[in-house]
Amino acid sequence: MITRFYFLLWLKWSMRLTLCSLLLASAISLIITFILYFRLGMPTLNAQNLMALFELFKFWFQISWNGALLIAMFRSIKYIFNSCNSGYELKLLTCQSLAKSAQNEEFLQEIGYGDLVKIWRRWFMLIIWLVGAQMILALAYTLLFTEMTGVFEWFNIYWLFTFTLIAGYLSFILLSTRCKRVRLAKC
């Protein structure tokens, strides 16, 4: 039952993270592409120029997705709390209930981004360590079983995003043990 909770929580989070980061990265790269198009004097849109604009969009998309992923990760952590899935939910304790005894726990009902800064830092560091561990395993696999000689021959933002999604699932399981303000509660 609790594994189903973590899976559903991860599924909602991963869909939100994917949509938000892709939309934000697309918007940023589209704006940059339009700015470059206008700065070049708005040449006529023939097949060759459209291909060049598409290549510019693809180039800036990969770069902007890195920043968009960080923004989407910060925004998405807010929505994992107070969401009931399979009879469980993650709750965020108030600062006052940390000083009180465990019987008098008070949970935040409305969570703002200011409440999440410390938790996001811990959660983000946990994801960094988990992605790093995956990178070590992927590099070992690459060196042992492929003809590639290094990580930069295959690693890009798409692999990073995949590793981040996998690490996100594991991080939700470890989050309540790493952060004192996060509790798993029945709903």
C-alpha positions as CSV (number, residue, x, y, z in Angstrom):
1,M,0.0,0.0,0.0
2,I,2.8,2.4,0.9
3,T,4.7,1.6,-2.3
4,R,1.6,2.5,-4.3
5,F,1.5,5.8,-2.5
6,Y,5.1,6.6,-3.4
7,F,4.5,5.5,-7.0
8,L,1.4,7.6,-7.4
9,L,3.2,10.6,-5.8
10,W,6.1,10.1,-8.1
11,L,3.9,9.8,-11.1
12,K,2.1,13.0,-10.4
13,W,5.4,14.8,-9.7
14,S,7.1,13.5,-12.8
15,M,4.2,14.5,-15.1
16,R,4.2,18.0,-13.5
17,L,7.9,18.3,-13.7
18,T,8.0,17.1,-17.3
19,L,5.3,19.4,-18.5
20,C,6.5,22.5,-16.6
21,S,10.1,22.1,-17.6
22,L,9.3,21.4,-21.3
23,L,6.9,24.3,-21.6
24,L,9.3,26.7,-19.8
25,A,12.3,25.5,-21.9
26,S,10.2,25.8,-25.1
27,A,9.1,29.3,-24.2
28,I,12.6,30.4,-23.4
29,S,14.1,28.9,-26.6
30,L,11.3,30.3,-28.7
31,I,11.9,33.8,-27.3
32,I,15.6,33.5,-28.0
33,T,15.0,32.2,-31.5
34,F,12.6,35.1,-32.3
35,I,15.1,37.7,-30.9
36,L,17.8,36.2,-33.0
37,Y,15.5,36.2,-36.1
38,F,14.6,39.9,-35.5
39,R,18.2,40.9,-34.9
40,L,19.2,39.3,-38.2
41,G,16.8,41.6,-40.0
42,M,13.9,39.2,-40.4
43,P,15.0,37.4,-43.5
44,T,12.3,35.8,-45.7
45,L,11.0,32.5,-44.4
46,N,12.0,29.9,-47.0
47,A,12.8,26.3,-46.3
48,Q,16.5,27.0,-45.6
49,N,15.8,29.8,-43.2
50,L,13.1,27.8,-41.4
51,M,15.6,24.9,-41.0
52,A,18.1,27.3,-39.6
53,L,15.5,28.7,-37.1
54,F,14.6,25.2,-36.1
55,E,18.3,24.4,-35.5
56,L,18.6,27.5,-33.3
57,F,15.5,26.5,-31.4
58,K,16.9,23.0,-30.8
59,F,20.2,24.4,-29.7
60,W,18.7,26.8,-27.2
61,F,16.1,24.3,-26.0
62,Q,18.8,22.0,-24.7
63,I,20.5,24.8,-22.9
64,S,17.3,26.4,-21.5
65,W,16.0,23.0,-20.3
66,N,18.8,22.9,-17.7
67,G,17.6,26.1,-16.0
68,A,13.9,25.3,-16.6
69,L,14.4,21.9,-14.9
70,L,15.7,23.6,-11.8
71,I,12.8,26.1,-11.7
72,A,10.3,23.3,-12.3
73,M,11.8,21.2,-9.6
74,F,11.5,24.0,-7.0
75,R,7.9,24.7,-8.0
76,S,6.9,21.0,-8.1
77,I,8.0,20.2,-4.5
78,K,5.1,22.3,-3.2
79,Y,2.6,20.0,-4.8
80,I,3.8,16.7,-3.2
81,F,2.5,17.8,0.2
82,N,-1.1,17.4,1.4
83,S,-2.0,15.2,-1.6
84,C,-3.7,12.1,-0.5
85,N,-2.8,8.9,-2.5
86,S,-3.7,5.4,-1.4
87,G,-4.5,6.5,2.1
88,Y,-1.2,8.4,2.8
89,E,0.1,11.9,2.3
90,L,3.3,13.8,3.0
91,K,2.7,16.5,5.6
92,L,4.9,19.5,6.4
93,L,5.3,20.4,10.1
94,T,5.3,23.9,11.3
95,C,8.4,25.3,12.9
96,Q,6.7,25.5,16.3
97,S,5.8,21.8,16.3
98,L,9.5,20.9,15.9
99,A,10.1,22.5,19.3
100,K,7.1,20.8,20.9
101,S,6.7,17.1,21.6
102,A,5.8,14.6,19.0
103,Q,2.2,14.4,20.2
104,N,1.5,18.0,19.5
105,E,2.5,18.0,15.8
106,E,0.9,20.8,13.8
107,F,0.9,20.6,10.0
108,L,0.9,23.4,7.5
109,Q,-2.3,23.4,5.5
110,E,-1.4,26.1,3.0
111,I,2.3,25.7,1.9
112,G,4.1,28.7,0.4
113,Y,7.4,28.7,-1.4
114,G,9.1,30.3,1.5
115,D,8.2,27.3,3.7
116,L,10.0,25.0,1.2
117,V,13.5,26.6,0.9
118,K,15.2,24.4,3.5
119,I,13.4,21.3,2.5
120,W,14.1,21.9,-1.1
121,R,17.8,22.3,-0.4
122,R,17.9,18.9,1.4
123,W,15.7,17.2,-1.2
124,F,17.8,18.7,-4.0
125,M,21.1,17.5,-2.5
126,L,19.5,14.1,-2.0
127,I,18.6,14.0,-5.7
128,I,22.2,15.2,-6.6
129,W,23.7,12.3,-4.7
130,L,21.2,9.8,-6.2
131,V,21.9,11.1,-9.8
132,G,25.6,10.9,-9.0
133,A,25.3,7.3,-8.0
134,Q,23.4,6.5,-11.2
135,M,26.1,8.3,-13.2
136,I,28.8,6.2,-11.6
137,L,26.9,3.0,-12.5
138,A,26.2,4.3,-16.0
139,L,29.8,5.1,-16.5
140,A,31.0,1.7,-15.3
141,Y,28.5,0.1,-17.7
142,T,29.7,2.3,-20.5
143,L,33.4,1.5,-19.9
144,L,32.8,-2.3,-19.4
145,F,30.3,-3.1,-22.1
146,T,30.5,-0.5,-24.9
147,E,33.1,1.0,-27.2
148,M,32.7,4.4,-25.7
149,T,35.6,5.8,-23.6
150,G,33.9,8.5,-21.5
151,V,30.7,9.9,-20.2
152,F,30.6,12.9,-22.5
153,E,30.2,10.8,-25.6
154,W,26.6,9.9,-24.6
155,F,25.6,12.1,-21.7
156,N,23.2,15.0,-22.4
157,I,20.2,16.8,-20.9
158,Y,17.9,13.9,-21.9
159,W,19.9,11.4,-19.9
160,L,20.1,13.9,-17.0
161,F,16.4,14.2,-17.0
162,T,15.9,10.5,-17.0
163,F,18.3,10.1,-14.1
164,T,16.5,12.9,-12.3
165,L,13.2,11.2,-12.6
166,I,14.6,7.9,-11.3
167,A,16.2,9.8,-8.4
168,G,13.0,11.6,-7.7
169,Y,11.2,8.3,-6.9
170,L,14.0,7.2,-4.5
171,S,14.1,10.7,-2.9
172,F,10.5,10.6,-2.0
173,I,11.0,7.4,-0.1
174,L,14.0,8.9,1.7
175,L,12.6,12.4,2.2
176,S,10.8,11.9,5.5
177,T,14.0,10.4,7.0
178,R,16.2,13.2,5.7
179,C,14.0,16.1,6.7
180,K,12.7,16.6,10.2
181,R,9.8,18.8,9.0
182,V,8.4,16.1,6.6
183,R,6.1,13.4,7.9
184,L,4.2,10.6,6.2
185,A,0.7,10.6,7.6
186,K,-2.5,8.7,6.9
187,C,-5.4,10.5,5.3
